[in-house]
């Protein structure tokens, strides 16, 4: 195993043992959410100093949607990235993903709109996707107010956020909405299949566990949605006509096979898809760029992909 990854996993295991805290899947969602927010705060430093950060709210289908806007230094107008954070549709926020969004803003020269969509189980599917689709429509249509160019926009996300990105691309295609130039899919959940080999191989002790995945899925689907719905499990959908995709995942990620299978399905539907698999990297490794050199390389690749697509 990569020495940096081994050290990080060892540190996380030691912290869990020292605190004696129960695992996430044994906690109420709000308690798990608070603990995760605190943990991610430690991983969110330092933020790039050249990036401006502002909070605002936009109209949504069930009230206002908070967003966090990251603007690179310089004059603009800049290309636009709408970012959908990960966290299993249950935890996470624009605050937990501020470092990654700021790095993407600085490295790719883009305005990033990070969406604080509604979370399960308080708001099960399709609430999160409804918010994300509304936010993408708003950002593309109101880019000028952000010193951005709405004709040059991408949508991206990690884990559950990558699932929401792919599902939003399907929704916007089906509804005749604005078309992104790129979907940036970081270690996404596209199949909801916990029997895949990568889940069996990597489902314990490598940040994302099989039990936490089951907990996430259960909360997200608690309103009656099913994985037969392509807006839930995008791999079940007709993928023709979707924007080009850049997929990034690590070999130690339980969702490795999800990325590989979805990349293949996109290609079979005629959608250009580039898949990068990083050896010995776990889930959320781009967010751990303060600890992992491969995380830095992953962020650089994402920035390069955005720069090329939005030129």
Steps between C-alpha positions, in 0.01 A plus 500: 500500500605858434693610810304825532169318474612238752601772746170684452286190546704409808446847646125484438475153655697612807276804541188286481638258758610779734164676497294182521236667285242269340519460123297734284241239405402460867431873544199718426557697181519838671764379747707341223468821301634715784793267563593488133481876464750533786730235355507654155586838645843360580547391138386834357819695567671683357270667250657670198539864594430636152142371485209714613223317688146628548175352629163575344164337434311427180141397424422129529203266467438496877636835608840663477810288428819621669807507276866577559670684213875473437653759265861491377722804508497718190243679290280236334243426382593144584366164391262340748498176700194396697628266773288242683665382821524141616390343826258224411209746459497509883809691616731764354451857385675772301698570818637143519613526138631857507866408453435287192268760347753778564777289345285434192415870474865605520646216293246504217423872504126446553225641715376211713141494626483239777141396571364438850223265387252341739620187682340167589337352700322826580470557125528168313530463124420680278542815713879522456481455124216751470716759677806420289314527170349831611843629604659402168222674308537812716881510476505459123230762458638752749872452447551867424409587859792279607752650255476173310420390146188283493581368153807327642391289794568159646339300779698285738483319829647227714344178626128575550568832328629315193181294505299824513711645219431207269131495596474874440653459155227245422227728637622806313529306176150360543353839596678702232713688752843658458774260389828488689828468314631242749383282784780455755430176688722433802461149644126496442220262600323404180378142557384460863646148480675404825586159359760630255855366546644840594245533782590156633875567471504853643192520719683499835764730643549724195293810588178402319358172632239263368287553810510878464402464134197293600414765762527777242293314242232422758460862602499632143235249387288527814230697317419213266734566207655190346823415322301410188468876445786632283482830686602296807740250339619675182654184354142375447421790268529570128831688498494616138563869450650575839797737535854359491618359831824492697494229768761469776518221759757308707564126506428482876157658462188283546353705214783416258283259303219758485730739314630229269153372416356847447790606278441192287125568482563861393739389228252241374244781473742708293587743780871589520619377840850510644562283806804545723563232764758597762694211655474452878263792556188485720169678481506883519875513426470831313359657815806370686752687287653648817614146589527314170718584202261300281223727622694798369544322165130422489410864562743605227341253257152628582616859446658407168184323384290803592742736327492300179122460496423862585760673280 
